[in-house]
Amino acid sequence: MKLLNNKTLLVLLVLISGYGYIISCTHDNEIAPPPAVVNAKFSPGTGIFLPGNMTAGNTSEWKLDKAHSSVLWSGAYIGAAGLLTGRFNQFGMHDVVDAEMLNYTTAGQPLKDSSWAFYENDDSKTYFNGYVQINQSNTGEPARDAGCNITNLGTTAIVSGTQNLTVTNLAKIKTTKVTFEQSTGDYIVNLNLTWQGKLASPITKALVGKLKYIKKATIAGAAPYDVFGLQLTFQFNKADYGIVSTSIGDKIDIQCNMNFNNK
């Protein structure tokens, strides 16, 4: 009996030792340590993009590709979960001064889209100006666009063949500061929005937006050319401009998708 007990004890010791060895060499059940926290920092590139005289064929001068650009708006539909949305059919990138606030008989751009500059690595030199023609708001519902929208926005109906840049039909933005943001690679934009709306005269409100740069790329073909994009988003309060509505909330989001080429 004593010999049996000794043998039994020896077997148990061998089994326990082997199990301990297996456990010590197996890590399947271990929880991996958390990954190290890395604070990413983006660095701007060296691209410089300027409009110059916007001469066709001059590859050093960048032109706004209006046909592939857009200015979109959206706001909360009061009493529902969805959004009311639309776009402005007519817009441009020009610093429209008082003397230029006129009606222009043309189907194209009435003024050169040349009031901007973008420096990837020198945000102090980056600036841009833009405008929209308010009566060109397009929700996809013609009766609404030519009806209550004209009245509620304090403007006048569209005249065929005319680009209306008069004071009551113009909303303008003008940057005051552009700052590169290392944590995202985007730019913070301080800007002024000037619009009359339903007020007696235009007022200017200071706003803050975000600018995303879509990097330059080459479009292949028989005559290759380069493109790049700028996407600006910001929000304003329509009540600041005297706009009262029972169907859309006060906060209006704007997204400007500007595409450029050097053709």
Order of alpha helices (4+ residues) and beta strands (2+ residues): alpha-beta-beta-beta-beta-beta-beta-beta-beta-beta-alpha-alpha-beta-beta-beta-beta-beta-beta
